[in-house]
Amino acid sequence: MTRDPENAKAALAPTSNDFDVSEHRTASWSPLVGHGIFTSRGKEWRHSRALVRPQFATDQINDLDMLERHVKQLFAAIDRHAHPDLGRLGWTERFDLQPLFYNLTLDVMTEMLYGYSVHSQNPSERVDLPILPGHEAPDRENIGMHMDAGKLWIETRGALWKYRWLLPDWRFKQHCAAVHKYGNYFVHLRLKLGDKYLDGLQQQGEQLNRDRFVLLHELAKETQDPEELRSQTLNVLHAGRDTTAALLGWVFYFLARHPQVYRQLRDEVLDRFGPYKADGKAQLDFRKVRDSFPHMQAVMNEVLRVAPVVPLNERVALKDTTLPRGGGPDGSRPIYIPKGTQILIPTYSMANRADLWGDDADEFRPERWLGDDAVKPGFEFVPFGGGARQCLGQHLARLKATYVIIRMLQRYESIENADENPDAPPRFHHTIENRSGSGCKVMLYDPTWFPTPHGSEMASPASGFTGRDNEGQGLIRRK
């Protein structure tokens, strides 16, 4: 195990042929998602990357109108938590945002991958699927549950690796079968319909279906192997859904606990993009969202540093080799690594080293990424991995997260931490999610309520409201 950036660089470097992901990952994950870009190794991985990489070009992932439709469903889900007494003032009840972000990213990714969203946020939006002889319609209602349960089983088995054979796996096989059935349906539908596959999609605004980007449709132009198409799309679905949802959850976890950062970021969003207008179109320039402003990127970088959504990376030595640090009397010399040795790189621990980040390394401080003294990290900051296997979807993840954050800041005046113990430290669940416990509250911004610019003074909890109710629900009362 190493948290030395030089060792991380050596193990992850694009020119290194000494290391690759271990068979542990392939054996753990392939029963659920198959052999794809996330799980394969060697020549098989290089083939997967060459197949998928062109599909993540910037001009392929810029459908902001599609994102906007699902953000509206997110807002509708948040509005369902409006408090009956305080709803007229804009406050919701206490609730957990994290599951809503998982629904959002599942809805977005299934539409991007297959053209048909599961609409987990609002099932009434689902369209009827075409009848495909020999294939039952997949279980769209429970696909997220099957993915989560399968992932939990994989992590449990991984922790007990030597003794994994003791775990009964019939439930895991059920979850795998449901996930495979979901992917198989769309793969065989695409292979049957060919170029007409896009014609059957739900019409979205003024955009012609033939101009929409659907990953399965594009991959099918390169290969007709149904198992490969299923595996590649399921690999992307797993990675694209979980990491972005976890990132959004952590962003608002910290914004709820640092109201000054929220207010400053919101003021910049309103100055740059204006208030939210729910008129059916994105109305945001793709390049402005993609390139965004430095403060937004600083907040996301700081979140990824303090609570990296992938807190552990791993490699295995393919032959006898060395790492540059760890040997000698003081650990500054190279160290011998025998073939087959697994190298664990805890990105969480590396990103919290005081000697690399300063004495305030354990504090959430986005300012460290701004100004003349801004940090310019190397391999001590690898939230999306590094080297040859660096995440292909990192730009898509940042784009989706940035867009959702902008829309949330445009629409909501405030967000408040409503944990029962507001000063409790973060708690990690599984590998990438946060489960802080009690959730948060948001307040809808309406400029007619408060005459001050953006409502930034009168509407803030510090000035306009105070106290909590007797049941500890964190409700805000007007002074």
ZAMARGU-4260 file (C-alpha; in steps of 0.2 Angstrom, whole numbers, plus 5000, padded with zeros to 4 digits):
<rodrens>
0) 5000/5000/5000 | 5007/5017/4995 | 5001/5035/4996 | 5017/5042/4988 | 5013/5052/4972
5) 5029/5045/4964 | 5024/5027/4966 | 5007/5031/4960 | 5014/5039/4945 | 5025/5024/4941
10) 5010/5012/4944 | 4998/5022/4933 | 5009/5029/4920 | 5004/5027/4902 | 5021/5020/4897
15) 5022/5007/4910 | 5020/4989/4905 | 5024/4983/4922 | 5007/4985/4930 | 4989/4982/4926
20) 4972/4980/4936 | 4972/4964/4945 | 4962/4948/4941 | 4953/4952/4957 | 4943/4967/4948
25) 4939/4956/4933 | 4933/4941/4943 | 4923/4952/4955 | 4914/4963/4942 | 4913/4953/4926
30) 4898/4943/4932 | 4888/4959/4934 | 4893/4970/4920 | 4903/4958/4909 | 4920/4961/4900
35) 4922/4979/4895 | 4932/4994/4897 | 4931/4994/4917 | 4934/4976/4919 | 4945/4969/4905
40) 4964/4968/4905 | 4978/4968/4892 | 4974/4966/4874 | 4955/4964/4878 | 4956/4981/4887
45) 4965/4990/4873 | 4951/4984/4861 | 4938/4990/4873 | 4946/5007/4875 | 4948/5009/4856
50) 4930/5005/4853 | 4922/5016/4867 | 4934/5031/4867 | 4928/5040/4851 | 4911/5040/4858
55) 4916/5052/4872 | 4922/5066/4861 | 4916/5082/4867 | 4904/5085/4853 | 4895/5069/4857
60) 4891/5073/4875 | 4884/5091/4873 | 4865/5087/4874 | 4861/5100/4887 | 4842/5099/4883
65) 4842/5081/4888 | 4850/5085/4904 | 4838/5099/4907 | 4823/5087/4905 | 4830/5076/4919
70) 4834/5091/4930 | 4816/5096/4929 | 4811/5079/4936 | 4824/5082/4950 | 4816/5098/4954
75) 4799/5090/4954 | 4805/5077/4966 | 4813/5090/4978 | 4796/5100/4977 | 4787/5085/4984
80) 4796/5088/5000 | 4789/5105/5002 | 4784/5107/5020 | 4765/5111/5023 | 4768/5125/5035
85) 4784/5132/5028 | 4781/5128/5010 | 4774/5146/5007 | 4791/5152/5013 | 4800/5141/5001
90) 4808/5128/5013 | 4806/5110/5011 | 4806/5097/5025 | 4822/5088/5029 | 4826/5075/5016
95) 4841/5066/5008 | 4846/5073/4991 | 4858/5058/4988 | 4845/5045/4982 | 4838/5059/4970
100) 4855/5061/4962 | 4856/5043/4959 | 4839/5043/4951 | 4845/5058/4940 | 4861/5050/4934
105) 4852/5033/4931 | 4839/5042/4920 | 4852/5052/4911 | 4864/5037/4908 | 4850/5025/4902
110) 4844/5038/4889 | 4862/5042/4883 | 4866/5023/4882 | 4850/5016/4875 | 4839/5030/4870
115) 4826/5025/4882 | 4827/5032/4900 | 4820/5022/4915 | 4813/5038/4922 | 4816/5032/4940
120) 4812/5050/4946 | 4795/5050/4938 | 4789/5033/4931 | 4774/5041/4923 | 4786/5048/4910
125) 4791/5031/4903 | 4786/5026/4885 | 4781/5009/4880 | 4795/4999/4873 | 4793/4990/4856
130) 4788/4972/4856 | 4804/4961/4853 | 4800/4943/4849 | 4809/4931/4860 | 4814/4945/4873
135) 4803/4951/4887 | 4803/4969/4891 | 4816/4973/4905 | 4812/4977/4923 | 4815/4996/4921
140) 4807/5000/4938 | 4820/4990/4948 | 4836/4991/4937 | 4844/5003/4949 | 4840/4992/4964
145) 4848/4977/4955 | 4863/4987/4951 | 4865/4993/4969 | 4862/4976/4976 | 4875/4967/4964
150) 4888/4980/4969 | 4885/4978/4987 | 4887/4959/4985 | 4903/4961/4975 | 4911/4972/4988
155) 4906/4960/5002 | 4914/4946/4992 | 4929/4956/4989 | 4932/4959/5008 | 4931/4941/5011
160) 4941/4936/4995 | 4949/4921/5001 | 4933/4914/5009 | 4921/4921/4996 | 4916/4903/4992
165) 4907/4903/5009 | 4894/4916/5002 | 4878/4910/4995 | 4877/4918/4978 | 4860/4914/4972
170) 4853/4931/4975 | 4868/4939/4967 | 4865/4928/4951 | 4847/4935/4951 | 4853/4953/4951
175) 4866/4949/4937 | 4852/4940/4927 | 4841/4956/4929 | 4855/4968/4924 | 4859/4957/4909
180) 4841/4955/4903 | 4840/4974/4904 | 4855/4976/4892 | 4851/4962/4881 | 4834/4969/4877
185) 4841/4985/4869 | 4855/4976/4861 | 4844/4964/4852 | 4832/4978/4848 | 4846/4988/4840
190) 4853/4973/4830 | 4835/4970/4823 | 4831/4988/4819 | 4848/4993/4813 | 4848/5012/4808
195) 4829/5013/4811 | 4832/5011/4830 | 4833/5029/4833 | 4816/5032/4824 | 4807/5023/4838
200) 4814/5035/4851 | 4802/5047/4860 | 4803/5064/4851 | 4812/5077/4861 | 4808/5095/4857
205) 4813/5101/4840 | 4828/5089/4839 | 4827/5075/4826 | 4829/5058/4833 | 4842/5054/4819
210) 4853/5068/4826 | 4853/5061/4844 | 4868/5053/4852 | 4864/5035/4858 | 4880/5025/4863
215) 4873/5008/4859 | 4868/5014/4842 | 4886/5021/4839 | 4894/5005/4845 | 4884/4994/4834
220) 4891/5003/4819 | 4908/4995/4825 | 4903/4978/4831 | 4888/4966/4830 | 4893/4955/4844
225) 4878/4956/4856 | 4888/4951/4871 | 4901/4964/4868 | 4888/4977/4865 | 4879/4972/4882
230) 4896/4972/4891 | 4902/4988/4885 | 4886/4998/4888 | 4884/4990/4906 | 4902/4995/4910
235) 4898/5013/4905 | 4881/5013/4914 | 4889/5007/4930 | 4903/5020/4930 | 4893/5034/4923
240) 4879/5033/4935 | 4888/5030/4952 | 4902/5042/4951 | 4893/5057/4945 | 4879/5054/4958
245) 4891/5052/4972 | 4900/5068/4967 | 4884/5078/4967 | 4880/5071/4984 | 4897/5076/4991
250) 4896/5094/4983 | 4879/5098/4992 | 4885/5089/5008 | 4899/5102/5009 | 4889/5117/5002
255) 4876/5114/5016 | 4889/5115/5029 | 4898/5130/5021 | 4884/5143/5017 | 4897/5156/5013
260) 4903/5145/4999 | 4886/5142/4993 | 4881/5161/4993 | 4897/5166/4984 | 4895/5152/4971
265) 4877/5156/4969 | 4880/5175/4966 | 4893/5170/4952 | 4880/5158/4944 | 4866/5172/4944
270) 4878/5185/4937 | 4884/5173/4924 | 4869/5164/4919 | 4854/5173/4927 | 4840/5166/4937
275) 4832/5149/4932 | 4818/5149/4919 | 4808/5133/4917 | 4803/5135/4899 | 4808/5119/4892
280) 4825/5122/4885 | 4843/5122/4892 | 4847/5140/4888 | 4864/5138/4893 | 4879/5139/4881
285) 4888/5122/4881 | 4905/5130/4881 | 4901/5141/4896 | 4895/5125/4906 | 4910/5115/4900
290) 4923/5128/4904 | 4913/5135/4918 | 4921/5148/4930 | 4936/5145/4941 | 4926/5145/4957
295) 4915/5131/4951 | 4930/5120/4946 | 4938/5124/4963 | 4923/5118/4973 | 4922/5102/4963
300) 4941/5099/4964 | 4940/5102/4983 | 4926/5090/4985 | 4935/5077/4975 | 4950/5080/4986
305) 4942/5079/5003 | 4930/5065/4998 | 4936/5057/4982 | 4922/5047/4974 | 4934/5033/4970
310) 4945/5032/4986 | 4956/5018/4981 | 4965/5013/4965 | 4974/4996/4963 | 4987/4988/4951
315) 4996/4972/4951 | 5014/4969/4945 | 5014/4959/4929 | 5033/4955/4931 | 5047/4958/4944
320) 5049/4977/4944 | 5052/4991/4956 | 5043/5007/4963 | 5054/5023/4965 | 5050/5025/4983
325) 5050/5015/4999 | 5067/5006/4999 | 5082/5011/5009 | 5085/5016/5027 | 5073/5031/5025
330) 5061/5025/5012 | 5068/5037/4998 | 5076/5023/4987 | 5068/5011/4975 | 5059/4996/4982
335) 5058/4978/4974 | 5041/4973/4969 | 5039/4954/4964 | 5028/4948/4950 | 5010/4946/4956
340) 5011/4959/4970 | 4995/4970/4972 | 4998/4988/4974 | 4985/4998/4983 | 4984/5017/4980
345) 4972/5025/4993 | 4968/5042/4984 | 4958/5047/4999 | 4973/5046/5011 | 4985/5054/4998
350) 4974/5069/4996 | 4974/5072/5014 | 4993/5072/5017 | 4998/5088/5027 | 5015/5088/5019
355) 5007/5089/5002 | 4992/5100/5005 | 4996/5110/5020 | 4991/5110/5038 | 4973/5112/5033
360) 4973/5097/5022 | 4958/5090/5032 | 4948/5106/5029 | 4936/5110/5015 | 4943/5125/5007
365) 4940/5128/4989 | 4951/5144/4989 | 4967/5132/4989 | 4963/5130/4970 | 4962/5149/4966
370) 4974/5163/4964 | 4992/5165/4962 | 4996/5152/4975 | 4984/5139/4968 | 4989/5121/4970
375) 4995/5113/4954 | 4995/5094/4959 | 5002/5080/4950 | 4999/5062/4954 | 4994/5067/4972
380) 4977/5071/4965 | 4970/5058/4953 | 4951/5057/4957 | 4948/5049/4940 | 4963/5038/4940
385) 4979/5042/4929 | 4989/5036/4915 | 4983/5024/4901 | 4967/5019/4911 | 4962/5036/4916
390) 4943/5037/4916 | 4936/5041/4898 | 4920/5048/4905 | 4928/5061/4917 | 4923/5076/4905
395) 4905/5069/4904 | 4905/5067/4923 | 4911/5085/4926 | 4899/5092/4913 | 4884/5083/4920
400) 4889/5088/4938 | 4892/5106/4933 | 4875/5108/4924 | 4866/5101/4939 | 4875/5112/4951
405) 4872/5128/4941 | 4853/5124/4939 | 4852/5120/4958 | 4860/5136/4962 | 4849/5146/4950
410) 4833/5139/4958 | 4837/5137/4977 | 4841/5152/4988 | 4849/5142/5002 | 4853/5124/5007
415) 4855/5120/5025 | 4863/5105/5034 | 4849/5096/5043 | 4859/5082/5051 | 4853/5077/5068
420) 4871/5080/5073 | 4876/5094/5062 | 4895/5094/5067 | 4897/5075/5064 | 4911/5070/5053
425) 4908/5063/5035 | 4903/5044/5035 | 4907/5034/5020 | 4896/5020/5014 | 4902/5007/5001
430) 4916/5015/4992 | 4910/5031/4984 | 4894/5037/4992 | 4890/5047/5007 | 4877/5043/5019
435) 4878/5057/5032 | 4861/5052/5040 | 4848/5065/5041 | 4849/5075/5025 | 4847/5093/5021
440) 4834/5106/5017 | 4833/5118/5002 | 4823/5135/5000 | 4816/5139/4983 | 4821/5156/4977
445) 4808/5168/4971 | 4813/5186/4969 | 4796/5193/4973 | 4798/5186/4991 | 4813/5197/4996
450) 4818/5214/4988 | 4836/5212/4991 | 4847/5207/4976 | 4846/5188/4973 | 4838/5188/4991
455) 4856/5184/4997 | 4853/5193/5014 | 4835/5192/5019 | 4833/5174/5013 | 4848/5167/5022
460) 4845/5156/5037 | 4857/5167/5047 | 4847/5183/5045 | 4829/5178/5040 | 4826/5163/5050
465) 4831/5155/5066 | 4830/5139/5077 | 4825/5121/5076 | 4808/5113/5081 | 4807/5103/5097
470) 4808/5086/5087 | 4825/5090/5080 | 4818/5091/5062 | 4828/5106/5058 | 4814/5117/5053
475) 4817/5136/5051 | 4806/5149/5059 | 4804/5167/5053 | 4811/5179/5066
</rodrens>
